[in-house]
Amino acid sequence: MTYPEHLALAGDGSLWMTDEYYGITRLDPDGRVTHYLDDYTYDTAEDIVVGPDGAIWFAGGGTVGRIDQAGTVASWPVGGFHLARAITAANGALWFTNYSDSGQVERLSTDGAISAFSLSGPRASLDMSGIASGSDGALWFTQAGWGRDPGDGIGRLTSDGRYSSWRLPQRRANPTRIAAGPDGALWFTEQDAHAIGRITTAGAISEVPLRTGLSPYDITAGSDGALWFTADSCIGRITTSGQVSAWPVHTAGRLVGIVAAPDGSFWLADDLHSTVWHFTPPAGDVAPPVACHPPTITRQAGATRATLVYRRDYVFSHSDWFTDARVSIARGGKQLFSEVVPPNPQGDPSYAVYGDTSSFAVRDLDGDGAPEVMLELNWNGTHCCDWTRVYRYDRARHTYLPVNHFWGNDSASPTLKDLNGDGRPEFISQDDRFAYDFDGYAGSVRPIQIWSYDQGRFSDVTRRYAERIEQDAATIWRLYLKERGKPHNNVRGILPAWAADEYMLGRAHTIDRTLENIRQHGYLNCASADACFDSPHDPAAYIKALKALLRKTGYIPR
């Protein structure tokens, strides 16, 4: 299966595409499919273009290469940071960006000779995911950073290596792809700014906001004198005077790459649905009767109506994972609040915000008759970290006030259930403070935590639910019994959570005796020098450290 991202259309009508995850695929006009670079000899294919010799040329991470019409592959290693990101044909050669701490744009001749031009100056080290040849004979490329990087921009390199860069109006616009327009300017997409940008060869920048909030990705010049772009599940058209139209591609997941065909139609890459679409503009490029919008979900309870507008990140099974979330809330038909959902203050502010649309809900969490709006969010680390953002209605201010509750690693992500039948759901979670202390993430067990929500505050109410704690303690103990007899076992990450549950149940008198019995049987011994993670190798010292953790986290009164 191919997850197409970037596209190129060869002279014989074959459509070539990079796979978002690996390889290159060729689709012939007769429907025959051929895969290349899928034997792990090459890095992930990043970009693709038809070269001046009619062959297909690709930027493949640590490799750049050529595939001729017979399917013969030739490749050359990329130096420096080894990340060829974007490629274009210009001046009888191929030019590609090489993303590194000191960025480079490199020239690749059709015989495989590579010449590198190092960039030095503003934004030289930013990611360059799009490159195009301008009407001035220079190479123009997008420059996108994150965190404390310099603000995003557009760069220019002359064929003799002179570099210039212009900063975009929005610091984090996330420019992605760029194309030469029929007006002699360069046009580019600004995914996070929800705009199409234009820069003249003299460096004058202007932007055209996409009023419905679309997130544009790729862009190309059409045969009609306009620029065409992909955005969410839409294909858009922008004239050189800035007039925008956009058409939905029904059932499309996420449209990324675009390439123009000689007959005025377009091929579109849908990486989420593993599909390529063929789009023929309507006669006269007549705009659709309803404006094309990004993915949007509306939830309502009583007089509260909330809308989530987002950029689809991926779809897996029944999960619709999003980023670039924007929330608006109306009460009684009047909008009172809207925001771009911000990063969690407990994380790096440069981290993006992700979530599953199934968590978006309007629900009365505290029984006061004014439903809250809720989202569960994540900054998309390997398994960290989750938080819940709740918006509550403030009658005095006649608006909605957001509050975050941080859960930590994914395993602490809560489930909601009304445990006591009062009509108010509890948040059933785990105490993430127990991760990593005596084992790695996978080997660390965390005790149950139960939270209630009331008027913008989360409260730990775990001890009210002794039956739940009892069940959790029994589950953890069974896990300990299962693991203790295995070769090279390490139960040190299991026992702290069991002990925490036991303390909440008032069984402090049994814990010391049980731990000592476990120690005497040798189950706390380290099977190797690194088997006990960072905990003390001496079993008695481990027990002391375990109790220190319980005291620090409040399970043992100070």
Protein Blocks (a to p, Z undefined) as FASTA:
>chain_A
ZZdfbdcddfkopacdddfkgojddddfkopacdehilopaccdfbdcddfkopacddeh
jaccdddfkopacddddehjopafbdcdeehiacdddddfbdcdddddfkopacdddded
ehklpccfbdcddfkopacdddddehjbccdddddddfkopacddddfblblopabdcdd
fkopacdddfknopaddddfkopacddddfkopacfbdcddfkopacddehjaccdddfk
opacddddehiabdcbdcddfkopacdddfklopacdddddehiiacfbdcdddddddde
hjbccddddddfbdchjbccdehiacdddeehiafbdcdddddfkbcfkbccdddfklpc
cddfkonopacddddddehiakbccddddddddfklopaddddddebjfklpccdddfko
nopacdddddfklgoklmcfklpccdddddddeehiacdfklmmmmlmmmmmmmmmmmmm
mmmmpghiafklmmmmmmmmmmmnopmmmmmmmmmmmmmnopmpcfbfklnojacfblkl
mmmmmmmmmmmnopacZZ
